[in-house]
Amino acid sequence: RCLQSSCVRRGPPSTAMDDGHARYVVAGWSKIQEDVAPNGIRFFEHIFETASRTLPGYKFTEEQRAALATDIKYRSMAQQGMFDTNQLVEQVHVAEQTEALLLSFAQRFSTLGIAPDHVEIIRKASIDFMGEALGELWTEAMKEAWLAAINMWVDKLKAYLIRVKSGAAPTQPVQAQAASAPAQSSPPPPKASDSFLASLRGKAPQDLVQATWGLVAQDLEGTGVKFFLKVFEISPPLLSLFSFRDEAPLAQSAGLKRHALTVMTTVGSAVADLSNVAALLPVLDALGAKHAQYGVLPEHFPIIGQALLWTLEQGLGEIWTVEVQDAWTKTYETVVRVMEPALRRGIAARAGQNGAAPVQNGAAPVQSRPPLPTAGSLKGKGATELVQETWRLVAQDLGGHGVKFFLKSSR
């Protein structure tokens, strides 16, 4: 058997996988999912390291390595890579669904400028990453199964990418073309498997949000455009806040598409950071403060939330269960608790710069407050006073502590 990534592959690629290999692939991937966000970053490190050794003139710098963990674009790409692989693993027993997935990947990769030869970097990086990530689980049997899966997927992906680049790409998988049923104009989106639906049962809200975001993140630009069009449908005056307001038709606006992609990428980064509250809180706080300069007001948050939940429902279909809806609703409410105070501070700061007295909730300027309690000032206090005084410390960052409480209680 050919077990090396450098082996020459002959004959037409097949998406068939025997049950023995499939069981090892599923078992290995379940280990990766235990720490999926950091694993996504590490996978992309392998991509760039392999490219540095393979592509003439390309060097993977330490600055780029550091940016992988902090740059929103890279984190979103890493999340997408993990989700793509998860879909393939979910459909490892279903050849037609695997074909449809790989065709859609090839079409997306082509728009990103990925050439067929670049796929060999993915092959080598994937094998190296899985070996490193699985550690002692990387037995000969596990290695054989994953090499078979990776070679199968990469061979088919490369074949489709060549067809896409040549302009002769099929509009649906090879198996479907050979069927007697009339050809469709494009492959239907993969339907959620029973195993995926079952995997969502009993998950904490944070895990539900992260798992379901991966499904709508397949088309960040399209999802973002739907979201913004819904926002403007709910509140037409909000369109005036955007530079693309005069571009018609709006749904085809290049400015809207660029902004939609940026916003959805930011959402994806925030979703990935639900597992890292320390990194998430300052990002949300900064976003809230930044949006003051764009004319965003606190009363816009319910509109944005309504549009976001509608967009997710449209994208998730049968997966939009009561539990998933509740998880996303609570998560958005928690995000608002952090961003809204920051937005109000930003609005007040801008008002102060313009000579107006800062106001809070439309009231009079905030009066000076008594100093915060210290260990010394709390001595001898009764139970009620201790609760009230210590709560003032917590109240300095209600949004941040609210997020921590929510994430702690959701586990």
N, C-alpha and C positions, 0 to 999 in steps of 0.2 A: 504494500500500500504506500501511496505517496503521503507522507506525514510532514513534509517540510514546506515552509512558505515559498521556497525557491523552486519547488518542483514545477516542471512544465506540464500544463494542463492540456489534455487532448480530448477531442470529441465535444459534442454540444453540452453545455452546462445543464445540470438537472437540479430541481428544487426538491427532489425526493430525499427523505431522511428516514433511516430505519429506527424502530422504537428504542433500541438499545442506546444508540447515540443520542436520540432526542431526550431520553431521561437524564442523561448526564448533562446535556446542555441546559435543561430546565433547572436542575439542581445547582449547577455552577452559577447560573444567573441569579438565583435566589440569594446567593451569598453576596453578589455585587450589589443587589438592591438594599442590603442592610445599611449601606453607607453610600447611596447613589450619587449625591452631589459631589463629594470629594473624589469619588471614583471617576466621575465625568471629567473633572479637571485633570486628573492623572492620565486619563486616556488621551486627552488632547496634548499633554506633555509628551506622550509617546509619539503622537502624530508629528509634532514639530521636531522632536529629536530624530525620528526616522527621516523626515524631510531634510534635516540638516546634514545627515550622512549620505543622502541620496541625490538631492538636487544640486547641480553645480551653481556655485555662487550664493547659496542660501545658508544662513547661519542663525541658529536659535540662540538668542542672547539671554543673559540673566534678567535683563529688563523685561523681556517678553515673558519669561517664566514667572516673574513676580506679577505681571499684569494678568496672567491667567486666573489668579485667585481673586482679583479685585475688579477687573474690567467687566462691565455689564455685557458687552458684546460677546466676549469669550465665555462667560458663564452661561449665557443663553445658548451658545453653540454647543457647549458641553452638555447642557440639559437635553438639547435636541438629539445629540448623539446617543445619549443613554435611552431616550424614549424610542428612537428608531430601532435600536437593538432590542429593546423590550418588546416592541411590536413583532419583530421577526421571531423572537423566542416564543411569544404567545401563539404564533401561527406556525410553529415548527412542524406540526403534523398536517398542515393544510397547504398543499402545493399551490393551488390557485391563488389563495390569499397571499402567499409568499411572493408569487410572481407579481401580483398587483402592487404590493408594497415596494418591491425592488424597482419596478417601472416608475412609480411615483418618485422614489428617491433619485433615480437617474435624471428625471425631468427637472427636479429641484437642483441637483448638483450642477446640471448644465447651465442653469441661470446664474450660478455662483462662480462660474469659470473653472470648474473642476474638470480636468481632462481625463480620458480613459487611463493614461499612464499613471496618473496620480492615485488611482484606486489601489495600485500595488503598495503604496505607502500605507493606506488604510489596512491592507491585508497584514503586512508585517507588524504595524503598530498594534493591531487588534490582538494578534497572537502573543506579542510581548506583554501587553497589558494584562490579558487574562492570566497568563502564567504568573506574573507578579502579584496580581490582586488575589488570586485563589491560594497562593502559597502552598501549604501542605496538602490542600485538596487537589493540586495539579498533578494527579497521578497519571500513569500512562493511559488508563482508560479515559479519564477526563480530558487529557490532552488530545487523544485520538478523536474523541467526539467533537471537541471544539475546533480542531483543525478541519475536520470534515465539514462542520457548519460554516466556518469562516470562508473556506475555499469555495464552498457551494454558493454562498451569498455573494462573495466578491466576484466570482466568475460571471454570474448572471448579471450583477450590477454593471460590470465592465461591458458585457455584451450589449446591454440596453443603452448604456452611455454612448457607445460607439454609434448605435443606430440613431440616437437623439442628435448627436453632433453631425451626423451625415444628412440629417433631414428625413431619414427613412424609418423613424421610430414607429413601432406599432402603437396604435391607440389603446390597446388592451393586451393582456398577457398572451403568450404564445398558445397556452392550452385553450384559452377562451376563443382564440381565432380559429382553432381547428374544430371547434364544436359546431354542431349543426344549427344551433340557434343563431338568429341574425346578430351580426356584429354590433356592439355598442360604440358610441362615439368616444367614450372614455371609461376606464375601469371604475366601478363604484367604490366609494370609500370603504375601507375594511370595516366590517361589522364587529362590534365588541363580542369577544368570545365569552362563552359561559364561564370559563375559568377566570377571565378578567373581572367579570361582574361578581363572581364569588369571592375574588380576592379583596374586593372593596368592603365586604360585610364585616362589621365589627371594628373597622379602622377608626383611629382617632381623627378628629376634624382636620388637623394639620396634614396627616397622611392622605386623607381623601382629597384635599385641595391639591397637593403635589402630584398625586397619581392622575387626577383628572385634567390638570393643566397640560400635562404632556400630550393629551389627545387633541386639544384645540391648538396647541403650539405647532402643529404640523404646518399651518399656514398663518404665520404671525401677521403678515400684511393683510390678508383677507379678513382675518378675525378682527384686526384693528379697524379696518374700514367699516365693517358691519357695526362695530361698537360706536364709532363716531357718528355714523349716519343715524343710529338710534338715538344718540344724545341730541342731535339736531332735530330729530322728529319730536322728541319729548319737549325740548325747549329751543325753538328756532333762533331766539336772540343770541344764544351762545355761539353761533357760527361767526358772529361779528368779532369775536376774540381772536380769530385765527387768520393767518396771512393768506390762506388759500380760499377765503370766503367768496371771492369773485371768480374762481375757476369753475367753469361749467363744461360738461356735466360733473357735478361734485363727486359722484361715485368713481369717476375716471381721473380725478384730479391727481397729478403727480405729487403736489404738495401734501395732499391728504394722505396719500399712500406712504410717503416718507415719514410723516409725523405718526401715522398709525403704527408703522413698523417700530419706530423708536419707543412709543408708549408701551406697546405689547412686549417689547424686549425688556423694558424696565419692569413690567408686571412679572415677567418670567423670572427675572433676577430676584425680585422680592419673594416670589413663591419658593424659589430655591433656598432663600435665606430664612425661611420659616424655621429651619433647623438650627439657625445661628442667630439668636436674638441680639447678641452684642453687635453683630454686623448690620442687622436690619434696622434697628432703632434710629441710628444717626442718618441712615439713608432716607427713611420716611420723614424724619424731622426736616432734613435739608430740602426734600421735595415739597413739603408743605410751605416752608418759608419762601422757596423759589417761585412758587406759583402766585404769590402775592403780586409780583411785578407784571403778571399776565392778565390781571383783572379778574382772577378767580375769587369767588366769595364762598363763605361757609355754606350758604344755602344751595350751592351747586353740588355738594357731596351727595345728597339723596338722588339727584338726577343721574349723576355718574354711576351710582350704585345700581339704580334701576336698569340702566343701559348695560352695565357689565353683566348683571345676572341674566338678563334677557339674551345677551350674546352667548354666554356660556350654555344656557339652556338650548339654544339653537344648534350650537356646535356639538353638544354631548348627546342630544337625543335621548335614547332609552337609558343612558347612564345618568341622566339628571334625575336622580331619585330624591326622595324627601331628605335623606341623610346627607347627600351631596349638596343639595340646595342649602340646607341648614349650616353645613360646614363653610361654604363660601360666604353666606350671609354674615355669619359670626366673624369670619376672617376680615371681611370688608369693614364691618363695624369697628373692629379692633384697629385696623389701619387708620380709619377716620379719627379715632380717639388720639392717635399720635399726630397725624397731619393737621388736623383742624386747629389745635392750639398754636402750632408752628405757623400756620397760615395767618391766624389772627395777629401773632407777633409781627409777622412780616408786613401786614397791612398797617398795623400801628406804627411801625418803624418808618414806613414810607409816608404816612400821614405826618409824622413828626418832622421828617426831612422837608416836607412841603409847608411847614409852619403851622400845621393843625395839631391840636392836642390829641394825643393817642387816646382812643376809647376802647372799651371792651364790651362786646355784646350790645353796642349802641348806647352804653351808659356813660356816666361822667368819668373823667380821668381817674385811673386807679389811685387810691390813697395809699400812703405809706403803711406798712404792716409792722407788727411787733417782731423783734428778732426771733429767729428759729430757736427751738429748745436745744439745750446741751445736756450732757450727762449730769452736770452739776445743777442745772436749773430744775431737773426733774426729781431731785432728791426730796423726799417728804411729801410728794404729791399723792393724792388719792387715786383710786382706780379710774374713775371717770376722767379726771384731769390728765392722767397718764395716757389714756386712750386718745383723748382729744389732741394733746400736745404732740404725741408721736405721729398721729395721722397728718399733722401739718408737714412733717418731714416727707411722708409718702406723697402728699399732694403737690410737692414741687415738680413732680413728673408723673401726673396721673396717667397720661397716655402710655408712657414707657412701662410703668408698673402694670397697667392694664394688659398690655401685650404679654408681659412675662407671666401674669396670672393666668391669662387665657391659654397660652401655650403649655404651661405647667399642668393645668387642669384637663387639657385635651389628651394628655398621654395616658 
